[in-house]
């Protein structure tokens, strides 16, 4: 019995069966969902391509690209998609590596000292004898950049991903 079930499942999930199913579902449904990562779509009854951008906490934006040619639409949408992806990336918390101590000698525990360089911390006791070594790097979570009131300021800030956007002007 188990053998027959295994054969049935293997045949049902074969690449050909899956391809036939997906091909059928696309042709049967004209409003089929766009594949993940695709920002371009055509509305029913229109030959022009549109771009759809969705950001967390914002309304969905749909803009007409004014062209029925897919390749031309991809070229027109490129800068908008790049700015959108950069804004999504800037809105995520990220890890940043920082040094625990600046290079040089620092007072240590129990009257000893800590010798720091770019990569490691060397702990010495009060006699100058070696105790241990550990990394001089620590990772911290940096919260998302503050949101600016206008999209143009956000796009300008995307060229400098390591600094927060200038919201003062």
Secondary structure, DSSP 4 states (H G I P E B T S, - for coil): -HHHHHHHHHHHTSHHHHHHHHHHHHHH-TTPPPPTT--EEE-TT--SEEEEE--TTS--EEEE---S-HHHHHHHHHHHHHHHHHHHHHTS-EEEEEESS-SEEEE-GGG-EEEE-SSEEEEE-TTS-EEEEEESEEEEEEPPPPPPSSHHHHHHHHT-TTS------
